[in-house]
Amino acid sequence: MGGIRLKTPAELAKMRQAGRITAEVLRLVAEMAEPGVTTEQLDRAAEQHIRDSGAAPAFKGYRGFPATICASIDSEVVHGIPGPRELREGELLKVDVGVVSDGLYADAAVTVPMGRVTQAARGLMRATQGALEAAVAIVRAGVRVHDISAAIQAAAEREGFSVVRDYTGHGIGRALHEEPTVPNFVVPGLVRNSPVLEAGAVVAIEPMLNAGTFRTEVLSNGWTVVTKDRELSAHFEHTVAVEESGPVVLTLP
């Protein structure tokens, strides 16, 4: 089993379809999300759109996760479970969603501000999106996973934010999580052994940046990851195919 599984042109076409639906869901949820709306309402709308598009939610039932989207608020980093909680003015909502279409997967995430948020929150969002863009920009055949990790960490720390260590990006394709692991920080001692990406590889790149410490913990529900110091966190993600000439982002509308 091991190793990075390269995708055929036919598989990449199916992943692009899954990615398009993923992007549509994120846009739909971002447009719906406003103070007073519950995360459960967002989840229902996301699942409906995915199924109406002839695809299936990738997260629902995955390792027992009960919902279509992860909806994480403020200090919640990832894996927040949608429920009756209403969104409030000034919060940061992180929405992560995966779609499987014709046996191929795509995965993406955005951070959405609820109305007027603080300048600090906007700065964190900008830095996280900037870290994702910096990482995507260097993707091409021959780049090492280490180089992606270094680009994310440098972009984050340049803006004064920390990078979550406990959760990472990943390969994706016939399964939601494949090789390689794509850390958002440089792993000491692994630079020389870092995998080289070839044309046909596909990775989900997903920086998670915190305003305070990079340390996290999991709440009693067994899923929701929060910052240890309960400071704000932001998350952006794209599924990206590797070509000789550069990156192809599959999770765009």
DARARA-V484025 format. One line per field, one symbol per residue. psi: psi as a letter, one per 20 degrees, with the letter a starting at -180 (. if undefined). burial: # if it has 16 or more other C-alpha atoms within 10 Angstrom, else .. A space follows every 50 residues. Layout:
psi: ???
burial: ???
This chain:
psi: errpoqqrhhghghhhghhggghgghggghhhorphqqhhgggghggggg hhjjaqphhoiokjpjrgqpoppdipgrkppqbipqqqpiqpppppqqpp okiqqqprqqpppncorqhgghgggghghhgghhghhiprpiqqhhhggh gggghghhjjqqpphiqrarrqdiqhorqrpnqjrpopijghjpqpprpi qpqopnpoqqhcqiqrrpriiigppqqhjkrqqqpqqqppqprhiaqooi lq.
burial: ...####...##.##############.##..##...######.###.## ....######....#.################....##.########### #..###########......##.#############..###.######## ######....#####.########.###########.......####### ##################....#####..##############..##### ##.
